[in-house]
Amino acid sequence: MRKSSRMKPSVLLCALLVCAAWLPTLGKSHDKSAGWPLDDQVLANVLESQLDCGAWAKNVDKLRRFDEGVRAKIAASKGDAGSATIDNDATTAEIRYLLRHHAAKGDASSLKAAQRGIDWLLSTQLANGGWAQFPHRKKGYWMQITFNDNAMRNVLELMRDVAEGARGMDAVGAERRAKCRKALDRGIACVLKCQIRVNGEPTVWCQQHDRETLKPGGGRAFELASYCSQESAGIVLFLMTLENPSPEVVASVEGAVRWFEKNRLPDGRWARFYDLEECRPFFCDRSGVPKRDISEIDSERRNGYSWFGKKGADVLKRYAKWRQMR
């Protein structure tokens, strides 16, 4: 007789309970390393490319076997803390991979390396709670509090997940998790203080904020201090993942949502940048001179940068559900 393919009730119940346990964390965190295979080669690449300070440099392909040239470059930069960064998902992605690898394989090397990475993040948090894109650099926009490319958001999500012990992250230990909880709280406080206010009302954020004054600051020549829709969308989406949000977080989210509603363009998109004086879209090339029409900047920047986006729609959609759940 052919066996039934239907799942037994007890097995089905267990499966549903497992799914239910995972549901609260699904979709909360960005993880560039999610598709990295849990094999020996990728693990070896991640371990080999870890800097002496505990962090990682950016743009090192972990999925390809390192050739002699790459390995020589990695070896030469091991002691270069200036290349340690949270830009382009660096460090947070490696830590997530290592903790996932440890949860699956139980190897001590991946856990130890992840703990070193977390300790580096904890040690580089600024007194005001922020993180710089390149914490060890002493000049330039790299040393400022960085929301660009979700840099600080990635760190805060990792701090939250480690603090909550999500998906095997409790392996880092109770003391380290407690430190991550404190770092998360300080980081959220910094995010709220950086939020640009107009007549006392919260709006959105800039790509970078000054590490001392918390005021909006410029990045590259074409990235002027401004209201930044893309980075702000990521921040608001993160804030809406927080359980039992404080009244300050709620006010921050609602202020940002009002800004997104007010500044949507007729085509349903948002400009990347809005000036701080009139809150009008602008565009800029490497001359550093803002223009009102994208056709006025050179073709290199006109075609080589994301000047418009729809991430504000994600914010408004998520907000509608978030408001119902509160």
DAZIUR-V175252 format. One line per field, one symbol per residue. phi: phi as a letter, one per 40 degrees, with the letter a starting at -180 (. if undefined). Layout:
BEGIN
phi = ???
END
This chain:
BEGIN
phi = .cccccccdcccccccccccccdcccgcbcbccdccccbcccdccccccccdchcbccgbcccbccccccccccccbdccccccabcfgcgcccccccccccccbgccccccccccccccccccccdchcbccbdccbagcccccbbdfgdcddccccdcccdcgcfgcccchcccccccccccccccccdcccdcbbfgccbbbccbbdcbcgcdbcbcdcbcdacbccccccccccdccccfccdccdccccccccccccbccdcgbbccbbcccbfbdababccgbcbcbcccbccdccbbaccbabcccccccccdcccccc
END
